[in-house]
Amino acid sequence: DAMGSADAVKALLAAYKAAVGACGRVTLTIPGQGSSTVKVVAVPAPQFGQHTLAARMTATGGSLAGLEITQVAAGVKDVVVSMTFVAASPDDVDGGTAAAAGKAGDVLKTVVSVPGT
């Protein structure tokens, strides 16, 4: 999502991080599949882009028990790149985030920060 400025990206991602910290449980309903209580926790985010964050939602009971969703967001200049991974390994989350942030960097003609560089 184009936010208009890097400061707007930083503010949105800070608000998202605060919301994750303030909301430990939600109810998730998937039509035709049912509902479950879902635990929400902040997890280490892949470090591609700026102001990265990640949250993991795990269904702890009900018909969706065991379902795990990881959401990742990263800033690339004045754009928020967000990805949702369902039942993905940490390597898949890292790889998908790197690919998405890299493509955003290509479009925006900027270098995306990469861990260890």
C-alpha positions in Angstrom: 0.0 0.0 0.0 1.4 3.4 -1.0 1.3 5.6 2.1 2.7 8.9 0.6 5.8 9.1 2.9 8.3 6.9 4.8 7.0 8.6 8.0 3.5 7.5 7.3 4.8 3.9 6.8 6.6 4.1 10.1 3.5 5.4 11.9 1.2 2.7 10.4 3.6 -0.1 11.3 4.0 1.2 14.8 0.2 1.3 15.2 0.0 -2.2 13.9 2.7 -3.4 16.3 0.9 -1.8 19.2 -2.4 -3.4 18.2 -0.8 -6.8 18.1 0.7 -6.2 21.6 -2.7 -5.2 22.9 -4.7 -8.0 21.5 -3.8 -11.4 22.7 -6.8 -13.4 21.5 -9.4 -13.0 18.8 -12.2 -15.2 17.3 -11.6 -16.2 13.7 -14.5 -17.4 11.6 -14.0 -19.0 8.2 -17.4 -19.5 6.4 -18.1 -23.2 6.0 -15.2 -24.2 8.3 -16.3 -22.8 11.6 -14.8 -20.6 14.4 -11.9 -20.8 16.8 -10.2 -18.8 19.4 -6.9 -17.6 18.0 -3.9 -16.6 20.1 -2.1 -13.5 18.6 1.6 -12.9 19.4 4.4 -10.8 18.0 7.2 -12.9 16.5 10.6 -11.9 15.1 10.1 -10.4 11.7 12.3 -11.1 8.7 14.6 -8.1 8.3 13.9 -7.1 4.7 12.9 -3.4 4.3 12.4 -0.9 7.1 10.2 -1.0 10.2 9.4 -4.7 9.9 7.0 -6.6 12.1 5.4 -10.0 12.2 2.5 -11.6 14.1 1.5 -15.2 14.4 -2.0 -16.3 15.0 -2.6 -19.8 16.2 -6.1 -21.4 16.5 -6.1 -22.9 20.0 -9.4 -24.7 19.9 -12.6 -25.2 18.0 -12.9 -26.4 14.4 -9.8 -24.6 13.2 -7.5 -25.9 16.0 -3.9 -25.9 14.9 -4.3 -23.5 12.1 -1.4 -21.1 12.0 -1.2 -17.8 10.1 1.8 -15.5 10.1 1.4 -11.9 8.9 4.5 -9.9 8.0 4.7 -6.2 7.1 7.7 -4.2 6.0 8.3 -0.6 4.7 10.0 0.0 1.4 10.3 3.8 1.0 6.8 5.1 1.2 5.1 1.7 0.6 3.9 -1.0 3.1 4.5 -4.5 1.8 2.3 -7.0 3.6 2.2 -10.8 3.3 0.1 -13.5 4.9 1.4 -17.0 5.2 -0.8 -20.0 6.2 0.9 -23.0 7.8 4.3 -21.8 6.5 7.7 -22.7 7.8 10.0 -20.0 9.0 12.2 -20.4 5.9 9.1 -20.0 3.7 8.2 -16.8 5.6 11.7 -15.4 5.2 11.9 -16.4 1.5 8.5 -15.0 0.7 9.2 -11.7 2.5 12.6 -11.3 0.8 11.0 -11.9 -2.6 8.1 -9.5 -2.0 10.3 -6.7 -0.5 12.9 -7.2 -3.3 10.2 -6.8 -6.0 8.8 -3.7 -4.3 12.4 -2.3 -4.2 12.8 -3.1 -7.9 9.6 -1.2 -8.8 10.5 1.7 -6.5 14.1 1.7 -7.8 15.6 1.4 -4.3 17.8 -1.1 -2.6 16.0 -3.1 0.1 18.0 -3.8 3.2 19.0 -7.4 3.7 20.3 -8.9 7.0 24.0 -9.1 7.3 24.8 -6.5 4.6 
